Structure formats: C-alpha cells, structure tokens
Amino acid sequence: MIAFAKFDSTMLNTLQDAVDHAWCNLPSEQRTNEIKDRMAKAVMRSAAWGEHDPNRLDAIAAAAVSAEPVEAYNIEVRQGEETISSLRSVELPHLSAVWGLIAELAKKISSPDCRIRVTDQSGKTVISVGIATARLFRPA
C-alpha cells in the first residue's frame, strides 16, 4: 500500500514501463509474482516520494529484485475512536522494529488515556498498546 499517493495517467505509464523493462531483463526462473509485486511497490514508493525520472525508476525496479522485502505499517496515536497523530506507510524489515518507534512516539504524548495502534497493509491491527506501557520500552 502506498498511502495517499496519486498518480496521473502519464506517471502510471512511466511506472508500468519501469516494471516491464526490469521484468523483461529477468531470467525466466526469477519471474515470479512476488518479484513483480516487489518491483511495482518499489517504483510506486519512489514515485510517491517524488522520483519521476524514468531511468531512475527503471534502476529502482531492477534493484528491487535483489532487495530484502519490507512491509509497511501505519502507526496511529488514538484517543478513544479518534486518531490524533499518525505515521503512514512506515517501511520496516520486520514488525519487531516498530517498538523503538512506539517508544519514541509515546514520549511525545502527554495524555495517559491514549493508545498506539499499529496496522499492517491490509488494515489489520497487529499491535495495540497503551501510552503508559509504551513508555516502558527503550528505543533501539
């Protein structure tokens, strides 16, 4: 998921071309859905961050083949049913890496009745912790 990214048709064609170019240069044994998905996510993330150069996007798609897969998580500070602060599409190599971010975020929250909720790309809550508990963790 690339949260809040909007691409016009020209940019979508550029992203598709980057993935297709990298895909065509892969040996057939590496052409898996997982690899194609990883390439697509890599170019979409880069474009969402402002990269629009077709040559760079081609290189990003090609590099994604050998890159370690990452997952993106949303981290929200919630007070009741309201989200008062959030970090969107935070990319982490594994879920346990989120605890340092939770600890840092908890330091900035003054209201003890808040919770920090972490959701995965599908929207499923994977961590929900109160501020008081989150303050006990040490940042990495």
C-alpha positions in Angstrom: 0.0 0.0 0.0 1.2 3.4 -0.9 -0.9 5.7 1.3 -2.1 9.0 -0.1 -0.2 8.7 -3.4 -2.0 9.9 -6.5 -0.5 9.3 -10.0 -1.8 10.7 -13.2 -2.0 8.5 -16.3 1.4 9.6 -17.6 3.1 8.7 -14.3 1.2 5.4 -14.2 2.5 4.6 -17.7 6.1 5.5 -16.6 5.8 3.2 -13.5 4.4 0.4 -15.6 7.2 0.9 -18.2 9.8 0.7 -15.4 8.4 -2.6 -14.1 8.0 -4.0 -17.6 11.6 -3.1 -18.5 13.1 -4.7 -15.4 10.8 -7.7 -15.8 11.9 -8.3 -19.4 15.5 -8.3 -18.4 15.0 -11.0 -15.7 15.9 -14.6 -16.3 12.7 -16.7 -16.6 13.3 -18.5 -13.3 13.2 -15.2 -11.4 9.9 -14.1 -12.9 7.6 -14.7 -10.0 4.5 -12.8 -8.8 6.4 -11.9 -5.6 9.3 -10.3 -7.6 7.0 -8.4 -9.8 5.0 -7.2 -6.8 8.2 -6.1 -5.1 9.3 -4.2 -8.2 5.9 -2.4 -8.5 5.9 -1.4 -4.8 9.5 -0.1 -5.1 8.7 2.2 -8.0 5.4 3.3 -6.6 7.1 4.2 -3.2 9.8 6.1 -5.1 7.3 8.0 -7.2 5.3 8.8 -4.1 8.4 10.3 -2.6 9.0 12.4 -5.7 11.1 10.3 -8.0 9.9 10.8 -11.6 12.9 10.2 -13.7 12.2 7.1 -15.9 15.8 6.0 -15.9 16.0 6.1 -12.1 12.7 4.3 -11.8 14.0 1.6 -14.2 17.0 1.2 -11.9 14.8 1.1 -8.8 12.7 -1.7 -10.3 15.8 -3.7 -11.3 17.3 -3.2 -7.8 14.1 -4.4 -6.1 14.7 -7.9 -7.4 17.6 -8.5 -5.0 16.4 -6.2 -2.2 15.1 -7.6 1.0 11.3 -7.4 1.1 9.9 -4.9 3.5 6.5 -4.4 5.0 4.7 -1.1 5.5 2.8 -0.3 8.7 0.6 2.6 9.8 1.3 3.8 13.4 -1.5 5.8 15.0 -1.9 7.5 18.3 -5.6 7.1 19.3 -7.7 8.7 21.9 -10.9 6.8 22.1 -12.0 6.4 18.5 -10.1 9.4 17.2 -6.7 9.3 15.6 -4.8 12.3 16.9 -1.4 11.6 15.2 -0.2 9.1 12.7 2.8 7.8 10.7 1.7 6.3 7.4 3.4 3.6 5.4 6.4 3.2 7.7 8.6 0.6 6.0 10.3 -1.9 8.3 12.2 -5.1 7.6 10.2 -6.9 10.4 7.5 -6.0 12.8 9.7 -6.1 15.9 11.5 -3.0 14.5 8.4 -0.9 15.3 8.9 -1.0 19.1 11.6 1.7 19.0 9.2 4.0 17.1 6.5 3.3 19.5 8.7 4.2 22.5 9.8 7.5 20.8 6.2 8.4 19.9 5.0 7.6 23.5 7.4 10.1 24.9 5.7 12.9 22.9 2.2 12.1 24.1 1.0 13.8 27.2 -2.4 12.2 27.6 -2.3 9.0 29.5 -5.6 7.7 28.1 -4.2 7.4 24.5 -3.2 4.1 22.8 -0.8 3.4 20.0 -2.1 1.2 17.3 0.0 -0.4 14.5 -1.8 -1.8 11.5 -0.4 -3.8 8.6 -1.0 -3.2 4.9 -4.4 -5.0 5.0 -5.6 -2.7 7.8 -5.4 -5.5 10.5 -4.3 -4.3 13.9 -1.0 -6.0 14.8 -0.1 -4.1 17.9 -2.2 -2.0 20.3 -0.6 -0.7 23.4 -1.4 2.0 26.0 0.8 5.0 26.3 1.9 4.1 29.9 3.1 0.7 28.8 4.7 2.1 25.6 6.8 4.5 27.8 8.4 1.5 29.4 10.1 0.4 26.1 13.5 1.7 25.3 14.1 3.0 21.7 16.5 0.8 19.7 
